[in-house]
């Protein structure tokens, strides 16, 4: 039986760490555009990763900005 391969993380999952780091250093929060530019990602992928982080309770959204929870 061949050894099981570890599944590669999704592109969205791979963005969660860098996004969380960007948000944690931002005292006044960061907008989607600022975050996407900061991690050199498309706004669509950044938005998906941010939704995942919000669902996990790692960050919160207030208005147009995201903050560490």
C-alpha positions, -999 to +999 in steps of 0.1 A: +000+000+000+015+034-010+020+060+017-008+085+021+000+119+007-007+150+028-033+171+009-018+204-002-034+234+015-059+253-006-048+287-019-073+304+004-060+285+035-024+295+026-035+332+027-049+329+063-015+332+081-002+362+062-036+380+065-038+373+102-003+387+107-012+419+087-043+424+108-025+418+141+000+446+135-027+471+124-039+491+154-067+507+133-076+477+113-072+470+076-096+471+047-099+444+021-080+464-004-052+471+020-049+435+030-050+422-006-023+446-016-002+438+015-001+401+008+000+405-030-032+386-036-064+391-056-092+408-036-114+377-043-090+352-027-083+376+002-120+380+007-125+342+008-096+338+033-110+367+055-144+350+056-127+318+068-109+337+095-141+355+106-159+321+108-131+307+129-133+337+153-098+348+146-108+382+133-138+405+134-152+428+108-163+463+118-176+483+089-151+481+060-122+470+082-110+438+098-095+436+133-079+409+154-104+392+177 
